[in-house]
Structures are given as C-alpha cells and as structure tokens.
C-alpha cells in the first residue's frame, strides 16, 4: 500500500474557547515586545479572547499506526474544528504500549480506541465478553484523568482469519475447528499479539488448539499479512472485520464462539481537557458511525488510496456533521 500524506490542518474560525490572558501593565509594552522577540514571535499577550491561541490550548488527537484508526481520528478532528475547537493532530503513533503512556501523561487528549481490546489490555483477566458488559467494565477500568466517551455502533473486531482454500480443506467454520487441523499452524499478526490473551497461549487455553507458532507481521492485518496467508507461510492471521481485504481476497473469519476476542466497538478515549462541548460533538460522530460506514471508508483508503482527511471530510459532510 502506498504511503498516504498526513492530513493538512485547515484554517477554521476559532470559538467556544477561553484563551489565557497575560496581565501586563501598559507602561511595560517595550519589555513585552522584547520578551516576544526572544520567544520567537508568538501571539500578542495583550490580545483579546478569540485571537490566535497558544499551542497548549489545542485538543491533541492521536491515532494508532493503522489507516482505519487514523480515519476515525480525522473524523473527530474535523468535527471539532467545525465546532470551533483548535486541534493538534499527532497521528500514526504506534500501538497501545506506546500511546497509552502519553494519554496517561496528558500529552494526548483524544484517541479512537476499541472497547474489547482496550479493556483486555487494562484487565487481561476480565470476564466481560458482551458489548454492554465490556463497555461498563471499561468505564470502571479507565485510569485517573481518562474517561471513555459513548461507544459507537461501529465495530472493528479482531478475528482469526484463514484462506477459503484452507477453510474448505479442513472444514473450518469456528475457531474450535482448528483443533482438527493435522499440520503445524502458524499465526501471523503484529508482534504484541504473541503475548496478548488472544495469542497462541489463548488459543491453547480457551480452545485447546495447542502448539500454534507465531510470526510477527507488522502491518495490522494488511497486505503483508494477506500475502503470507495466501502463500502459506502462515495459516492463521488476526485481521480486523472492517478490513475490506477480507471480502476482496475471499478470506474466512472463523466464528469466535467462546469470546476470546471481546466485543470491540469504536470508542473515544478522552482526557479531562476534553470539555463538555467537545464531548457532545464527538458523541454525535460516534452515534452516526456504523460498521458498514467503516468498511466503506477503509475501502476508499485501501483501494482508492485517498488521504484520511479527504475520506473523513466526505463522510462528515454526507452525515450533515460539518
């Protein structure tokens, strides 16, 4: 997949914000100018509210190093800008081990997440499996200074995926059926999956599928993973259900009857700096986003190679959210 350019931050009118004033006596204007010059020519500290804000006033929005997650982050960004908020895009950060510490430290304010995966990261032994139970447990598990906003109807569920040929060869429909495969199995996924509850150890513990090998493929179930499936270097992959390559490559997602993968809805993870007005805007985006919408937007990214800002802008306009 060709690299896509980072979205451009459009200029939008600012509003609904409270900018910090610097109280400087009128007789100290010369000193003020000197200080501004020394600081590289920032905004006028005597300006009225509504003038150019300081960088710290922007809502910092991050995304995983995954094209679909970047599209969702851009939905949040453009909707907030249309509502008068300033945003700072910090996309393609990486996986949870990298970006969650930044959220906890307060350097990122808003991040598109997935309910089941996030809950299982915070509470590996959680017994929640169904959508409402997972969301309720996630609300309780959120760390100090962070909160989960309303979950979306849209899901991007992890799934164990095989080729159609392999499924037919071994009569595979459910994950349980893998126990009947009489040849070595290798699972391909991002490297962190090897130690996650749904990695090879989880397959053995929950489904009795023993001895599954692991090959790290760092593209989030993307074209490298699909190629490895099709050429037989792996037999099993973790691929998101909203990925358009599943249908395009005639792949089969095995039914996870025992809920090794938790219900996983798109959900915004927010810091305390996301105020009530911003939360309402994001909740409206989440409510409008469906699983079919997500698959369609992902298809425009993978097949048409459109940038995330273009895809997000078209969807928001179609839904009347900008």
Order of alpha helices (4+ residues) and beta strands (2+ residues): alpha-beta-alpha-beta-alpha-beta-alpha-alpha-beta-beta-alpha-beta-alpha-beta-alpha-beta-alpha-beta-beta-alpha-alpha-alpha
